Amino acid sequence: MAPERPAIFLGTQVVATHGQWAQRCQQLARQFQAAGLQPGDRLALFMRNHVRTLEVMFGAWWAGLAVLPINAKLHVREAQWIIDNAQARWAFVTADITSDTGEDLTGLERIVDVDSPEADALWQGPGPNETPFDTPVTERQPDDLAWLFYTSGTTGRPKGVMITHRNLMTMGLAYFSDVDAIGPQDCIAYAAPMSHGAGIYAIPHLMAGARHMVPPSGGFDPAELFALGQQLGPLSLFAAPTIVKRLVDHAEATGLTAQACGQAFKTVVYGGAPMYAADIQRALRVMGPRFVQIYGQGESPMVGTALSRHHLQDTAHPRHAERLASVGVAQTPVRIRVTDAQGQDLPLGEVGEVLIQGDSVMTGYWRNPEATAHAIQNGWLFTGDMGCLDADGFLTLKDRSKDLIISGGSNIYPREIEEVLLHALGVAEVAVVGAPDAEWGEVVVAFVVPQAGHTLDTAALDALCLQEIARFKRPKRYQIVASLPKNNYGKVLKTELRQRLG
Ligand code: AMP
């Protein structure tokens, strides 16, 4: 690899070459070791997206430590719970994470604010007349812990997902086999939280010697990303469907052609939540063929299925519409099955639980053998997602099993209704949940967000449902709301919507 090539950017400003990045990793590793941190110890990162994230992550791995990523939007007390549960020894933080509450983290040997002079001292490399540091990489085994990722925990306490070096290597290689080719001229933008999948996508981009860019805003600002893409060359990024939608809105509002979008973006990998067929069709129309979908979960990070650029574009295929609504086919390193509650394979087309097996699947939950035994049985990960396979291996997700609505004894998958309602004039977003009902067990309720300047007529929505889906699936009630509750990764919190319905 060329050590003098720029590697890490803050916007358009180079903050490290590949050589400097490696030097800083060694420098940090040397100091972790000097402080007595041992291979396998957990080092927390409770930071908004920051250029130093990459150096801390890879510096920790250089010293054989396990990285404990914590979403910067969590409350300090939630982060504290994770830190205590994982028994982290050090934490790297950005000042903003505690400023809202004024509460500090406790129980750590050292807390380093990455923007402080204390951090600058840790980052201080050898002087001009000193020999470069030479800290050997601490050797680790494929099954050693590398990334301890706590699930978002919409119900109950979050669980620590143990991701090993083998899992991360598999994820990195699967990017090349199933998502995209990467070259040294490429540039990944960290617009989604680096504590999640977006952060570990650093691995394939580092393998390929590509560039890494943290936007100065630290997050997702469509205008900023378009501008940075124009200046740095087309960007690749991971984006949740809500973010894709905002990119497309921006392109449309500013009248950018698909060709102009291609100058700013090479590849937008989307996943993490359902992408409705109408939305991806519009994205392809406005921004052109620069999308790839992945389906995975923290327990098999970024690796499950992929819907390739080719499949998204293959409009001549007789089942193109179904494929657009699917999450694609199993990624190369894994196998996928759909089973009934007893773990028996279901015939093609029948909906059951999605199971994943392969080298990307976690070894288990941190110090939680019970939850591990529930999630991994006979080497297969039970994802909790419901879906069905077609004869070509395309997986279509329905809903998570807990979001399924059972009304009058019939199973209703909310997503099917959401897909229909999204086609209605003036509808921006929809979430369908079940509300308890004495007669039916549950009834279907749709929360609908109107587009700006539109007033929704629920009779028209009902008429559309009557035209498109079975009568019993129609929402019995509509609630027009200004926005939907979402978690820090942009996923709609259906648990919260159900609570509203009592
Ligand atoms: P997390 O563990 O927080 O990454 O959440 C993973 C969950 O997000 C999965 O189990 C799915 O329910 C959902 N998910 C991930 N990718 C997709 C996708 N491409 N389409 C629909 N849902 C997805």
Boltz pocket constraint, residues with backbone or C-beta under 6 A from the ligand:
constraints:
  - pocket:
      binder: B
      contacts: [[A, 151], [A, 152], [A, 270], [A, 271], [A, 272], [A, 273], [A, 274], [A, 275], [A, 293], [A, 294], [A, 295], [A, 296], [A, 297], [A, 298], [A, 299], [A, 327], [A, 383], [A, 385], [A, 397], [A, 400]]
      max_distance: 6.0
